Amino acid sequence: MIARPRPRPVLARTVALTALVGLLLTGCAPGGAASEGSGAPSEPIRIGAVSSLTGPAPFPEVPGAAQAVFDEVNAAGGIDGRPIKFISEDDGADPAQAAQAGRRLVDEEGVVAMVGSASLVECSANAALYAQRGVLSVMGTGIEASCFTSPSIAPVNAGTFNGYESLLYFAKDQLEAERICPVILKSEGLTEPYLALLDEWQQTTGVEFAHIDTSVNLGDDPTPAILAVKDAACDAVVLNPTEPEGVAFMKAVQQQGILEQADWLMLTNVYTEAAIEALGAQGTIGNVYANSEFLPFTSDDPEVAAWRGTLDAADVPITSLSEGGYVSARIIVEVLEGIDGEITRESVAAALHAAGEIEQPLMGMPYVFDDGDAHNPNRASMMVQATADGWVPVGDWVEVP
C-alpha cells in the first residue's frame, strides 16, 4: 500500500498583507494565473475521463462511480484541502469525438491524470496523445486490445479478452466440459483478436474446440448460430454479448429447445441485476454463467457493502462495470494522498510508477502501473451463476496466465 503523506511544516507568515489579499481575491499563484498542478489550496485537482456515455454500448455507470468516489473525498475535505474536479467527456463511441475530447482534457483543462474511462474507441484514439503529453490513464473499463498494450494506460478491469479466456478455463477445469464451443458475436475491430486468442488457447491447453462460430453480428437473429451449436453437440458455449444481446440469445436458445444441452457462459456485461431479472422472467436461468472482473457485487463481503453504499448514495447503477469506476477512483485517491509535494501531471505519473503493487480489496490481483510498454495488471475473474435467488458466486478466482 502507498504510505500516507508526512505532516508538512507550517510556513512562516512572511507574505505581505496586500499580496495575501490579492491572492485571496484572484485565486492565482504569485506571478499570474494558477498553473496546472500548482498545489494552491483553492485550486482543484483536475482529473479527466473519456467514455462511451452514448452509442451502441454505453457505459455511463463507470465514470459515474468514479464521480461518486470523488464527491465523497471532496465532502471530507479533498486532498490536502484541494477538491478534485472530475471532467467526464462523452465520445459517443466515435474515434474522432474521442480524440477531440482527449485533446480538450489534456491540452485545455490540464488534467493531471485520466481516471474511470470506459469506451469502445478511446484507447486507440488517445493512447499516442497520452504518451506524448505524459498523462497516465487508470482506466475503469478497458475494452479494445490497445487499452492493454499502451505505456500510458492501465485498466483496472481484466478486459474483454482476459474475461473471455477465463470463461474458457472455467468451462474446461471446473465445469469439465468436453465439447467447448466459442460463439463470437462480431464487433468491428474485435473479431480478429478473438480468433487469435482462440488459436493460442487451443495451442496452450491442447484442447480443440468442437465448433467455432463468428457468423452473427450484434443485433442479428442468433437462431442459425444456435442451431449450429445444437448440431455440434456442444456442452459448453462461450459467448461475448452485451447485456441485452445475452438475454435475447438465451431466449432464442430456449425457443430452439436446447437450454439443457449445454452450459452457457457469457462476459461480465451480462452480470447485472437487470439481466438476472430478465433471465428469470423468461425461464432461462440455472446453467447460465458470467465472469465478474471484481469481487462479485452480489456477495456479502464488507468491501462490497462499502462500494454499494457509495453508489447507492449517488444513484449510480449497481453493476460489475461500475465496480471498475469505483476501483480506479480509489486507486488514484490513494496515490494522490501519498504525494508529498505538488500534485502535477509529472508527480502523479511518478507516484503511480513507483507505487508497486497496490492492493485493492475488490480485485483478485494487485494493481500495478509500472513504466512498461503494456499493462494488464488484473487477469482474474470470479464466476457467478444465474439462479432463482439471483447471481451466486461460484468457486474462487480464475487467473489467466
TAVENJO-V915913 format. One line per field, one symbol per residue. psi: psi as a letter, one per 40 degrees, with the letter a starting at -180 (. if undefined). Layout:
psi=???
This chain:
psi=ihiiiihiihiigehiddddddddddfiiheaihihfdehdehihhhihhigdiadgifdeddddddddddddddeeahfehihhhhhiheffhdddddddddddddddfieihheihideddddeddddddefhihghdhhdidedefieehgieididddddddddddddddefidghhhhhhhhheddddddddddddddddehhidhhhfehiheihedddddddddefiehhhifiidddddddddddddeffdediihhiiedegidddddddddefficfhiihheihheeifiddddddddddddefhihiddedddddddddddddddehgaihidddddddddedahhhheeieiihhgafieihgdhfhihiihhideahhihaahhhh.
